[in-house]
């Protein structure tokens, strides 16, 4: 799935420097610590200063990271001029992992890192002995193969570094482009850029060079891309236009343009193209043929509302309306909107759906994704109400780990294909991975259905491309009763047991049906269908490692929308996640899990009576991590 970045390999050797400097690395770099006592007090911190001079040619400078360290400010000077400033948690006591600085753009040039590191009073005399200075190295090849047991097998992840919100997704010429909030220099949030991956099948992802990097206007926060089929912006027919938030002292909206199908972007020199009086971010735009203009939805984050703008050319935007104040979940900041039109299943009725991510304030704590169904006239979004005139709060996922999701623009066959960040801000930076941090959910198809309560709800199902990685069933059971004694069903041994489980359940006399995934270490995730309450519950309190956050152990619950005591599910198990879908898409629950070893068995039982399993099939997932 992810590609190795290659060239040749260099070796390390030791050399000496005059006594006024301390040499702490080999011939690849020269490290100059500017005196043990040359520590200044600034902005409430003691700061030491080091110079790292790259003295060997090569493709990547490996920088030693310790996650418990504070960010060091690293100015990258190329031929004596400042090229960029990055922030890296350089190791003080021990090295957790190495992160690369790409030297290929600087071939034949002189590269120096001017590094400022925070020091406590007690350690300022010892800063010259920090662990990082002995570990800098220049290499020509990055080994990006999987080295962590929790890296997902069939979900998109960055090759290395931190990832959060999906950004700027579009489909063009048979390829799904996925950009994402990325820190190339560590596995915690910082240095926000747009990473870039693409796929022809929504399963196997190719990693591309970074798409949009921070510039003088600030970090590159979330946004969207659209194909300008009619050259309304003047950059050429079918140019790919990106709108994103530049986050410096203020949050302003910027544009970048690609004329090579999203491989590279040029920053628009007229940025910013949209400025608001208060904090706003995550622009999401589409062309509206009914108005002949572009519509842009912008999260007015702290005001708990969405702003709606229009433009003829994506450069000049007019505020048309605001939506959301006092509606829906209001406890957290509003982020990452997405507005689109769908047809209600089984009817010709057209409705608009507005996705609104918020954090905190999610249904079960931390991050969450709510949505509104209504009408849009090109300027104003009007939400549907219930019989009492109230706007109902609706949730796109009933787990804790689907956030910041938005959909691809220009998807084929009028599909509304969506993907989310599979984590939660409560603990995203603390989950037990190091080489990378965070994955995306499975890609999903969104549609609408009308329930018996008269309300229209969103349904989500795994994208049909996921069927391509189903292997030959290892279990295919038909028609058996269940009671208090569990029926044990082994899971596949290959690929750490990653699989899809398809199950049809009948609760009969309103008995609860319990599905439990477990391993020999005693880790277990328990899922319960309660037909009396019409709920499906996922309990991960004993799922494996939960020690990294008090917010991680949790029980989440979804309404099943059924009325006859029957429920059919698709359950996807990857190395560190479980995604449960009603077979018709009426609910989804996404949850991270970190078992000590892979789950090996599914136990199926019933409480308060006897239930029946109509069928139960286990499919291994036939993909190979690269």
N, C-alpha and C positions, 0 to 999 in steps of 0.2 A: 504494500500500500504506500509506504513512504520510501523515498529514494535516498541512496547513499550519495553524499557529496564527495567527489574524489579529486585526487591529483597524485602526488608522491609523498614520501614521509621524510622528515628531517630528524636529526638526532640532537641530543643535548650535551653540552660540555661546560665545564666551569672555567671561569676566568676571574681576574682581579681588577680592582679599581683603586684609585688613590684613597687614602684613609678618610678624607673628609666626606666621602660617599661610601655607602655600604652596598656591596654587590651581593645580591641574594638570588640569582638565577643563572642559567647557563648562557651559552653563546647565542641562543635564540633571542634573548632580551637582556638588556642591562637595566637593573633597578637601582635608582638613586633615591635614597631616603634623605631628605633634606635636614639631617641632624636630629639626634634623639631629643634634644631640648627645643627644637624649633617647632613647638606646638602652640597654636594661638587659640584664644578664647573668643568665639564669635557666635552670636545668636543663641547664647545659652549652652553652647557645646565647645569642647576642646577639639580642635581640628588639626590633623597632621597632614603633611604633603609629601607625596612621592612622585617620581618621574619614572615611567616605564618606556624604554626606548627599544623598539623592535629592530633587531640587528641582523636578522636572517630573512631571506625571502620565503614566502609561503602563502598558503591560501587562507589560513585561519589562525588567529591568536586565541588560544584557550585560556580563559580567565577562571581562577579558582573561586567557587562560591560556597558560602556558608549561610544557610537560610536564617539563622538567628542573628546574624550581623545586621547592622544598619546599612542603608544604602550609601555607597560611596559615590561621590560625583566624579565622573570620568570625562574629561575634555579630550577629544581625539583630535590631535593636531597633525595635519598632512602638509609636508613641506613648510612647516612653520606657521600654517594658518589653521584656525579652528574650523574643523569640518562638521563636528557634531558633539553634542553632550548627551551622555547616557548615564544611567544609574545602575550600579551593580553591587550586590551584597558580597563584597570581597571577603574572603575567609580570614578570620582572626585566630581562632583556636584550632579548627580542623576543617578539611575540605569535604563538603558534601558531594559536589559534582563540579564538572567543568562546563563552562558555556562559551561558545565561540563568538569572536568578533571577525566578521568577514573582511579579509584583507585584499580580496581580489580586485575591488575597484581602485586600490592604491598601488597596483603593481608598478615597481620601479620608483616608488616615491618613499620619502622618509616619514615614518609613522611614530609618533610619540603620544603616550597617554599621560596627561597631567591629572593626578588623582588626589582628591581630598577625602579623608576618612575621619569620621567622628571617633573621638577617644574619650573614655572616662578619665577622671583625674588620676586614678590609681594605675591606669594602663598607659598613660601618655608617654612615659619613659621607655615603655616596652614596645611601642608601635612598630619599631624597626624589625621586631622579631615576629610579626604577624605571619600566620601560616601561608598566606597567599604569595608572599614574595619569592618563595622557593619553587613555586608551582607553575608560574606562567610558562607557556610553551607554544611554539609555532609548529603547525602540522599542515600537510597538504590534503589530508583525508579525514572526514568525520565519519566515525562508525555510528550510524543511527539505528542499528538493529535493536529490537526490543530487549531490554535488560531488566524489565520490571514485571512482576507477576500480575499487577493490577491494570496493566495497559490493555484496553479493550481489543478484541479481535475483529469485530465487524462494525465498529463505530469509528467515526472520524476523530482523529486526535492530531495535535501538532507533533512534528518530529521531535521537537524539544521545546522547553519553555512553557510559560503560562499562556492559557487561552481563556477568554470569556466570550462576550456576545458574538453571534454570527452577524456578519455585515455584508451589504452590497451584493446579495446573491442575484444572479441572472443566468438565463439559459440562452445559449447561442450556438448554432451550427453543431448540434448534437452533444454539446458539452455543458455540464452544470458547474458554474463557477461559484465557489464558496470563499468569501473573505471572512476574517475573524479578528477580534481584538487579541493582539499578540504581544508578549514581552519576549524578544529574542535573546535576552541576557539574563534570564532567571525564571524560576518556577513560581514566583509570586508576582502580584500585579505591579507593573511599572512600565515605562518606556512604550506607551501604547502606540502601536502601528497596526496597519492592516496586513496580516498574513494572508496567504492565498493558496488554496487547493482547488483542484478541479477533477471532475469525474465524468465518464460517459455512462455510468450505470448506477450512480448514487451509493455504490458499495466500495469500489476500489478508488482510492483518492491519490492523485499525483500532487506532490508538493512543488510549488513554484517560488521563485524569489519574492521577497517582500514587495507588496504592491504600492502602499502609500506610507511614507515615513514622516515623523514629526518635522516641522519646520519652524520658522520664526513666530508663527501664530499659536504654537503650542502642540500638545499631543494630538494624535489622530484618534478621536473617539468614534462611536458607532454612526452608521448611516446606511445609505442604499445606493444601488446602481439602477440605471434604466438605459435601454437602447433607444437612441434618438433616431427613429426610423425616417422622420421627415426633415431632419436637419434643422430643427427649430432653434437650436443653440448656435448654429453656424460653424460647427467643428467637423461637418461632413455627415453624409447619410450613414446611418447605423453606427455612429460613434457611440461608445459606452461612456455615459456620464455618471460620475460618482458625486454624491452629496454627503458630507460628513461634518461632524462637529470638531472644530479646532478649539482645544481646551487649554488656554493659557490662563492669564489673569481672569478672563471672562470666557464664556462659552458662546462661540459665534459659528456660523455655518459657512462652510467652504465647498468649493467645487474642484474636481480633478477630471481629466479627460483622457480616455484611451482610444487610440485608433488602431490598435492591434489586438482587438478582442479581449481586452482585460489583462493582457500580460504586463504591460507597463502603463503608468499614468503620468500625465504632466499636470502639475499644479496650475490652476487658473490664476493668472497674474492679477486679476481684479478682485481676488478674495479680500474680505469676506463678501459673500453675495446676500447674506441675510443676517441682520443683527436685531436682537431683542433687548428690552430694557432690563430683564431679569433672566436668571439661569434657564436655558432651554437647550435641548439636545436631541440627537438621534433622528435626523430628518429622513423621512420615508416618502418617496414620490412615485407617481405614475401619471401617464398621459390619459386624459379623460376625453374620449372622442365626442361626448355629448356637449362639452363646453368648448372644445378645441384648445384647451389649455392644460398645463401641468398642474396637478394637485399635490401639495406637500403637507404631510402631517408631522408636527413637531411636538415633542414632549416638553410641556411647561412644567418642569420637574417638581419644583417646590410648591407650585400652585395647584398641583393635583388635577391637571387638565391637559387637553390636547389642543394645540393651535392648528388651524387649517388655513393654508395659503394657496394662492393660485399664481401662475406665471405663464406668459406666452413663450418664454425662451430659456427658462431655468436660471436666468441671471437676475431678473427683476421680479420680486415677489410681493404680492399684495395680501395682507391679512384679511381673510374673509369671515372667520368666526372662531369661537372657542367652544370646546365641549368638555364636560365632565365634572365641573366644580360641584361638590356635594353629592356626586353619584358614585355608585359602586364602592369598592374598597378604597379607603382614603388614608390609611395609616402610614403609608410609605410614599417615597417619591415615585412619580410616574415616569416611565421610560419606554423606549423601543416600541413605538406605535406601528401599526400596519392596518391599512384600510383597503378593502376590496369588496367586489360584488360577487355573489353566488346565487345559484338557483336552489330553492328548497326541494329536497328529494321528493320525487313522485308528483311534483307540481310544476307549473310554469312560472311560479311566483319568484320574483327577484328581490333579494334583500342584501343589505350591506352589513359587513362585519368589521368591527373596529377592535383590534387587539391592543391591549394596554397592559404592559408589564409593570409591576411595582415591587419596590423593596424598601423597607420590610413591609409587612402587612399581608403576606401570603396566607393562604387558607390554613396551613399548619406551621406557620412561623417562617420568618425570613422572606425569601423571594417567592414570587408567584405570578401567574399570568391570568388575568381576567379578560373578558371580552364583552362587547355590546352588540346586539343585533338591532338594526334600524333602517332608516332611509337616508339617502344622501342626494342632494339636488345640485351638487357641484360646488356648493358654498358651505352648506350647513348639514351636520349630521344630527338626525333626530332619532333618539332611541325608542324602541318598543317598550310598552308598559304592560303591567298585568291588569286584571279587572278592576283593581283599586287605584290604578293610575301610577303605580310604583315601578321604578326601573329595577329589575332583578339583577343581583350580582351573579355572574356566571363565570365558571372557571374552565380553562382549556385543559388542564391536567390536575389530577387530585393527589399527586405525589409532592415531594419537596424538591425535586431535582429536574425541573424543566423551566428554564427562565430565559428571558430576552429573545424568545423565538420570533422569527419573521419568515416571510415566504419569498420564494424565487419570483422575480419578474420574468415575463415572456416565457413561462413554462409551456411546454407543448400541449396540444389537445385541450386547451382551456383548463388545465390542471391548476389547483392551488396547493402547491407543494411547500411544506413548512419544515423547519428544523430549529431546535432550541439548544441552548447551552445546558449541559447535563450536570448542574451543580446548584449550589445555594450559597449566597453571600455569607450566611452564618458560619460556614466552615470551609469554603472553597479553597482557602489558602493553607488549610491544615490537613487535608486528606493525605493518606499515607502513600504518596508518590513523590518522586524527586526529579527524574529525568524530564518528565513532562507533568503538566497539571491541567486536568479537565479534558472532557470529551464532549461531543455533540450527541444529542438524541438520535434515534433512527429518523430518517426523513419520513414525513407523514403527509397524507392527503387529507385536506380539510373539506368537508361538505356540511350541509345544513339539513336538519330534520325537525319536523313539528311533533311535539310530544302530546300526550293526552291532556296535559294541563293547558293546552292552547299555546304554549310558548315555543319559540323556535330556538333550537340549540345547535351548537357545532358538534360535529362528529369528526374523529380523527382515526385513521387506519394507517398502518405501515405502508410505505410506497410499494407498489407491485414489484419493483425491481428486487426487493428483499427476497422474494420467492426464488430468485436465481441461485441463492446460496444454500437452499435447503438440500441436505443430503438424503440418502435413503433412510427411511425410518428405522430407528433401533428398537422402538416399541410401538405397536399398533394394536391396541386393545379395544374390544367392542363389548358393550352391554354387560356391565357387572354392578352388583349392589355393593354398597359400603355402609359400615356401621362404626361402632366405637373402636374396633380393632383396625389399625391402619393397613391399607394395601400398599406394599412397598414396590416402587418402580425405579429401577436403576437408570441413571442418566448416562449419556455417552462418556467414555473415558478419553477419547481423542480431544485435542484442542482444549484441555482443561474443562471439559464438560459443557462448553458453550452450546446452546441448543435453542430450539423453539418447541414449546409444548402447546398442543392444540387440544382443548378439552371441552366436551359438552356435558353439562351437569343438570340434574333434575332433583330438586330438593324434596319432592313428593309432599310429605306431611309437614312442610315448613321446618325441616331439620336444617341445621347449619352444616355446610360442607367446608371441610378444612383441608387446605393444601399446604404441605410443609416441605421446604427445601432444607436439607441438612447434610453435614459431612461427619467424618469420624472424630473431629475435634470438638463436636458439640455445638458448632455454629448452626443457627437455623433462622430462616425467614418464614414466618407463618402468614398465610393468606386465608381469609375466611369470607365465605359467601353467606350472608344473613338474609334469607328471603322475607322474613317478617318485617325487617327494617328496610328492605330493598337496598342493601349496601354491600360493597366488596371492600375488604379491609386488608392492608398490608402492614405487618408488624415486624420491624427490623431491629428491635431493641436488643436482640441476641444474635444478630446476623453475622458477627465476626468482630473485627476491630471497630469499636465505637469510642475509644478512649480519647481521641483527638479533640472532641468537642462535646460539651454537655447538650448541645442542640441536635446532635446527630441521632441518638436513639429516639425513635418516634414510631407512632402508629398513625397511618393515614387511611382515609376512607373515601370512597366514591359512591354516588348514587348509581344504581344499576339501570334505572329507567325501564326495567322489566315489570311484568304484572302477573306472571303465571308460574313463578317458582323455577323457571328454567334460565340457565345462563351458559353462554358459550364464550370461551376465552382463547386468545393467543398470548402466550407468555414467552418473552425473549430473555434469555439469560446469557449475559456476557461475563467477562472476568470480574467486573466490579459494578455491575448494574443489573436491574430487573425492570423490564417494561411490560406492563399488563394492559392489554387492549380487549374490550368487548369485541366480539367477532364482527358486529355490525358498526363498531366505531363509536358507540354512544358514551363511552368513558375511557380514559387512559390514566394510568398511575405509573409514574417514573420514579424510581428510587435507586440510589447508590447503595452498594453493600461491599464490604471488604472482608470476606471470610478468610480464615487462616489458610485454608486449602479449598480447592473448588468444591462446590456442592456436588455430591455424588448420588443422592437419592431423593426422590419425590415420594412423600407419604400422603395418601389420600384417605380421609376418614369422614365420618358424620357424627354430629352430636345431636341429642334430643330427638333421635329417631333414625330411620334408615333412608339413605338417599341412593341415587342411581347415577352411574356414569354411562352415558350413551356411547361415548368413544373417547379415547385418549391416545394421542400420537405424539411421539418424541422424534424430532428431526435434528440431527447434528448440523451445525453450520459449517459448510465446506469452504472456508477461506483460509488463506495463509498470510500471516503478518510478515511484511518484508521491511 
